Amino acid sequence: MKRSRWFLGLAATLMIASHGQAKGPAFTDPNQAGPDYSIQGEYVGDLETPDGKVRVGVQVIAAGNGRFRSVGYHGGLPGDGWNGEQPVRSESVGELQDGKVSFRSDHGTGTIENGKLSVDLGSDGKVDATLNRVDRKSPTLGQKPPAGAVVLFDGKNADAWEKGRIEDGLLVQGTKSKQKFGSHKLHIEFRLPFQPEDSGQGRGNSGLYLQSRYEVQMLDSFGLEGKQNECGGIYSVKDPDVNMCFPPLAWQTYDVEYTAAKYDDSGKLVASPRVTVLHNGVKIHDNVELPGNRNTTAAPLGPGPEPGPIYLQDHGNPVRYRNIWVVETN
């Protein structure tokens, strides 16, 4: 396994330090996103070792102006083979020149070109691993609403939303549903913008607020650790069990089962709300108890027995949504 760890150390040499919120360009069209967009993404392949082949995955994150960060995973990508060991993160510089990124470390050299990441772990010039760039899709992408579902957005109009706006057939961030819900199941598809020069909470930020009370964060957290304030996190409450964030501009899904809080006749809380969340088809929260005596940060509606609307937060970034529907389970 020593050579596989060397490989992951090499893969991580693309890592550079995160920048502040630079307020750089925000791309919503892959065809206009520039050359860095075609390099960033997910790579998977097998590493030749004395003990046989070892599956590895690498996430390459664009950081603007031809610079990149990367994270290496044993076994494959998160949600698809990764064995759960701590991924390898390091700091270095990989520069994009003539459509190719070359990088070097104490462990060897690597090159990203034409959708492949080639790695030489020694000085013999032999390629020890060739990883292919992959574009994963959520298994629930395009899922049709079942009979009896409340269709909140199907691309035709934004009539189900207060001050809802549509651009290019997609719902724009910063709106809430006119209908209010108690316990329900929700399907939503979202696309985060490509903002390579920005970082942290300034990079593709929005949020899905259940009942306008509890936020499941939306953020370009591709390649990050997976915290409560990152994509899939229940904001200020719980980290996702695994960071399933796809690269920016890829369509992603949340499938949510929400059980509303229960109150007695005097208005006393007797059962806190609970939530299960699948992100891109992978369960990241399993029947998690939410704080019944408070909402999450910046929620429009405080705790209480009454139903509440679905709220899609506007945090100044062009996040887009489609195929939104709800099945009430009261």
N, C-alpha and C positions, 0 to 999 in steps of 0.2 A: 504493500500500500504506500510505500515511501514515494515511489514515482508519481502516484496519483496526487499526493499532497504537494509534491513539487509542481505538478501541473496546475493545481489550483492556485498555488502561490504565483505562478507565472501569469495565469489568467487574470489574477487580481492586480497585476501591474498596470492595468489600464485605469485604476482608481485614481482620481484626483480629489482634492478637498472640495467640499460643497461651498458654493458661493452664497452670498446674501440674496435677498429678494431684489434682483436687478431690474425687474419689470422690463424684460426683453420682449421680443416678438412672441405672439401666440398664434400658432398655425392650426387651422381647422381642416385643411385640405392636404392630404398626403402628397399630392402632385405639386404642391407649392412649398413643401416643408424643407427643401434644401438637401444637400448631400449627406449631412449628418444623420438624417432620418433613415436612410437606407442602410446605415451601419449599425445603429442602435437596434436592440432586439434580443431575441433568445437564440442560443446556439446549443446544439446537443450532438454528442458523438461518443465514441469509445476510445479510451486510452490503452495502448499496448503496455503491459507490465510483465515482469517475470512470472507473475502468478496468473496471467491471462488478461482478458479485456476487462476494463473498468468503465462503467457508464458515468459520464460527467455532463453537467449542464452549466452554462455560463449566461448571465444576463449582462448585456452591455448597454450602459446608460449614457446617452448624449448629454454633455455638460456645456455645449455651446462652443462655437468657433473651432471646430475640429478637435475637440478634447472629449475624453470619455472616461467614465468610471465602469468598473465591472465587479461582478460577484460570481464566485465559483461554488458549485454544489456537487457533493458526492451522490451518485446514484441517478441523477437526472435533475429536472427542474422542479420547483415547488408544485405540489399537487400532481406530479407526474414522475415519480421515481425517486425524488430526493429522500435520502434516508434520515433526515432530521438533524444530522450533525451540524455544528456551527459552520456556516458558510465562511469562505475565506475572503476577507476584505483587506485591501492594502492601498497605498497611495503611490502613484507614478503618473507619467504623461504618455499618452499615445496620440500621435498627431496624424490627421487625415491629410494625405497628399496624393493627388492624382487618383482618387478613388480607392486608396489603400491606406490602411492603418498599420503601422509597424511599431512594435514595442519590444523591449528587452529587459531582462532582469538577471539576477544571479543564477536563476534556474534554467535560463534558456531564452529563446526568442519566439515570437509569434507574429502572425500576419492575418489581418482581416481583409479579404478581397473577394468580390463576386459572390457574396453570400456565404462564405466559408471562413472559418477560423482555423488556421493551420499552426501547429505548435511543434517546435523542436526543443526537447528538454536537455539536449547535450550540445556538444560542439561538432558532432559528426555530420551535420547538415541533413539528417534524416528526419522526416516528419513523423512524430510519434502519435499525433492525434489530429484528425480533421473533423471539425464540428460543423454541421450544417445549420444555417439560420432557419428557424421554424416560425410559423405564424399560427399560434394556437387559437382555437375558437371554443367558446363556452358551449357545452352540450345543450344548454337551454336557450341558446340564441335563436330568436325567431319563433319561440314557443307561442302557440296560438291560445287565446283565452278559452277556457272551457265554457260550456253552456251555463248561463246564469251569471257569468262574470260581469263586473262593471268595467267597461272599457274607458279608460281615462284619456288615452291618446293612441291613435292608430295612423297618424300622419295626415288625416283629412282636415281636421280643424282643431282649434284649442278651446272649444266651447266649454269643456269640462273644467277649465282653469280660470282663476281670477287674474285678469290682465295677462292672460297667456299669449305668448308670441311664438310664431313659427318662422324659421329660416331654413330654406332648402328642404322643407318637409320634416324638419326636426323641431322639437320643443326646446325653447330657450330657458336657461336657468332663471330663477327668481320668480317663482309662482307657486300657488297652492291650489289644491283641488277645491272645487265648490262643494262637492259632497264630503260629508264627514263620516268617519268610520270608527267602529269599536274594534273587536277582534277580527282579524282578516289575514288572508294570504295575498302577497303582492309580488308581481313580476315587473321588473323595470330593466331597460337596456340603456346604457350610458356610454358616452365617448368623451374622454379627457383630451384637451388640446395638447399639442406638442410645444413646450416652452423650455427649450434647452438651456437658456441663459438664466432661468429662474430656479429657485429651490425652495424647499420647505413648504410652508403654508401658502406661498405665492405661486405654486405650480399646479395648475389644474384643480383648483379647490372648489368644491360644492358639498352638498350633503343631502341625504334622504332623511327627512324628519317624519317618523311614524307618529300619526296623530298630532303632528306639529310639536311633539314633546321630546322625542328621543331620536338622536341623530346617529345614523350609520354613515360614517364619513366617506366622502368621495374626494380623492386626491391623487395626483400622479406620484404614487409611491413605488413605482416600478424599481425593483432592486433594493428597496430599503428594508429595514428590520421588521416592520409590521407592528406599529404601536397604536395606541388607542386614538391618536390624532392623525393617523394615516389611513389609507384606503382600506375599508373593511372594518376599521375600529369602531366600537361604540364609544362615541366621543366622551371623554372624561370618566368612562366606566370600565372598559375592558379592551385589551389588545385582541386582534383576531388570532385564532389558533395557528394560522399560517397566512403569510402574505401572498395572496393570489392575484395581485394587481398585474395586469398585462401591460405591455408598452403603450404609451400615449398614441391616440388615434385608432387603436383597436377597439372594437365594440365589446363591451363587458356586460355582465348580468348580475343583478341581485335577485335572489328568490327568497322571500322573507315570510315567516309565519309569526304573527304577532298576536299575543293574548293580552287583552286589555286588563288594566287593574280592576279590582272588584271592591265595592264599598257597601257598607250596610245602610240601613234606612236612615241612620243618623248622620251619614256622610263620613263615617270612619273607614279608613283603609283596612281591608281584611285580607287582601291578596295583591301583591305587587305585580306589575306587568312582566311578561316574559317574552323572549324573542329567540328564534332560530334563523340563522342567515346562511345561505349558500352564495358564495362569490365565484362566479365562473364555474358553477357546478360542484364546487368543493365546499363542504360544511366548515365554516369558520367560527360559528357560534352555535352552541347546542343547548337550547332551552335555558338561556341565560336570564337570571332574575335581574330586572332593572330597578333602579331606586324609585320606589313608589311615592316617596315624600318630596321628590324634586325632579325637575326636568334636566336634560343635558344642556350644555353651554349654548347660549344664543337661541334657544328654542322659543318660537313665538307664543306657545301656549303652556301655561303652568299645569301641574298635576291636578287631576279632578276626575269625576265620574262620567262627565259628558264625552261623547265622541269628538274626534278632531280630524282635520283635513291632512292630506299628504302635502308636505311642503318640500320644495326643491330650492335649496339655498343659492343665493347670488353672492359670490365672494369676489366678484370682479373678473373672473376667468370664464372664457366661452365654453362651458360644458353643455353638451347636447344630449337629448333623451329621445327614445322612441319605444314603441310597443309596451305601453304601461297599462296594466289591468289589475283588478282587485277581485278577490272572491271573499265575500263576507262570511264569517264563521261564528257569528253571535249565537 
